[in-house]
Amino acid sequence: MLTPLQVDPRAFAKDKVGYFRYGVVDGKVLMTNLVGEHLFVEPDDFRRFLAGQVERAEPLYEALRRRYFVKDDMAVDELAEKLRRKKAFLRHGPHLHAIVTTLRCNHACRYCHASRTDMDAVDTDMSLDTARKVVDFAFTTPTPLLGFEFQGGEPTANWPVIEFVVDYALEKNRYEHKELLLSLVSNLTLMTDEKMRWLVDKGVMVCTSLDGPADLHDKNRGWMEKQSSHAVVTAWMDKFNAEWVRRGFDADLFHVDALMTTTRYSLDRGPEIVDEYVRRGIRSIHLRPLNPFGFAVNTWKQIGYSMDEFLAFYKTTLDYILELNRRGVFIQERLASIFLTKMLTPDDPNYSDCRSPCGSGSAQLAYSYDGTIYTDDEGRMAAHMGNDFFKLGHVDTSSVDEVLRHPTVKALAVASIQEALPACHSCVFSSTCGVQPLHNYMFDGDIFGQRPLSRKCQEFYGVQAYLYHLLSNDTDGSVQRIFRRWTIQRSRPGTTPYAPAAEVSS
Ligand code: SF4
C-alpha cells in the first residue's frame, strides 16, 4: 500500500523544512513526525514544500506549520511540551504486576503459551508466603497506579492465593493510597457462585478467553472435561454481567472482557467472531495473531498462517466492525484504537508492546509461582523454554532498585527505542509504532531483530497502513468520527484506563 516517491535531494530547502518522515498512501504523501502529527499532501505540493516554495499565505503552509513540519516558523516550546505529554509513560514505574498463581490448568489449548502443567502438579502452586512477598515487592515500585493481574495456568486453580493477594493488597493500600486495579484472567471453568460474588464484592474485574462461536472456540480451546468450554465460559460471562448490573454498575464499564486468539480456523470467520463478542456485551475486541512460540511451535503447521493471511483477515474483520459502528453498534478493535490514540490524540495509551521504548521490566513485571521475577509473562515463558535472559530477580532476595536497573531492562529499552533502530528511524510509522524485543528474540534469536522482516513489524506496518488508507479515503468524515470515538477510553470510577497485562503478554 505504501509506495516510494522520487524526491530530488538537490531541491531541498534545509532551512525551511522541519524533521519528518513520509510515505505514499493511495497516491498521496503521508507526512508524520515525532509527536504523532500527520498530514496527507499531494505529491506536487510535497515537492514544493521540500523546495521551500509553499507561500505563507497558502492554507497548506498553515496546515504544515501547525503540525510542526515547517522549520523556520516552528513553535519549539510547544513541540517540546507535546513530546513530553506523548512520552508521559516514562515518568512512571511498572504498573502491571502479573502474578502466576499456578501453572496448573484444566485446558489444553492448541496455541497455549503459558507453559501449563496438569491439574495434579500442585508443586507449581504459589505459596501464601511468596504471595505476600510479591505484594510487598509490587507496592515498593515507584508508581501511583498499581495493577495486579492473576494469570496461570488457570489462576483460580490456586484460589487461596487470589483471596490472599486481594485482601492483603486492599488492606495495605489503606495507608499506601495507590490507585489499585485488580483483575483475573480465567477460563472461568472453575468458577462458582460464591467466588463470583466475592470477586464482584472486591471489585476484581474478570477477563476470559473467547475465540468466537462455539464450534470455533471449542476447536481451539480443548478442555479435559470433554464438555463445551464455550458453553461454560459464556454462561459465566452472562452471569457476571448480570451481577454487575444487579448491583447498579454501568454495563459499559463493568462487564467481563475477553481475549481472542486467531488460528487458521478463524481466518474466514471474522464477522461471526465479532458478532459473538457483541452478543456477550463486550465493547472491545483485539484481533490478536498467533505467536509461533511456546506450545504452538508443535502445532504451527496445523493452526498457523502467514502474516499476509492474517492481515487479510484483519482488514475484512475491521471493515465489518466499522459497518457495525455505522449501524449504531459500538464495538472497537483494540489494536486499531491503540494506534489511533497515537495518531489522532496528544496522548499515548501506554501499551507495553507498542511504545518506544517498550514496557518490559519498566512498565510491567511478572512473578512466577515460585517468586521469580521476569520482565513480563513472555519472559517467564522464555525461561520455561530454557533461556533465563528475561529473569530479573526473586522476591526473596532482590530489591526493586536491583530489578528496575537490571542490565536486561536496560538492554530491552535500548533495543526498542525506535528513533535509533535501523529501519524504524526512517519509517513513516515510527512515532506511532512499537517494537517488542522479546518477540525479536523468539523469532530471530536476538533482541534487535530484523525489520521489516520481523513478523511484528509486518503486522504493525500492515495495520497502520490500512488505518491511514481508511483515513485518506474518508470523504464524508464518517470513518474519522468512529475512529475518534475509539480513542476515548472511559475509566471505571476511581481508576485510570490501562492495558491489562494479559493483553500485553499472552
Ligand atoms: S517496527 Fe516496522 S512498522 Fe514499526 S516503525 Fe519499525 S519499521 Fe516501521
Residues whose N, C-alpha, C, O or C-beta is under 5 A from the ligand:
A	BS01	SF4	A423 C424 C427 F429 S430 C433 G434 R451 C457 F460 Y461
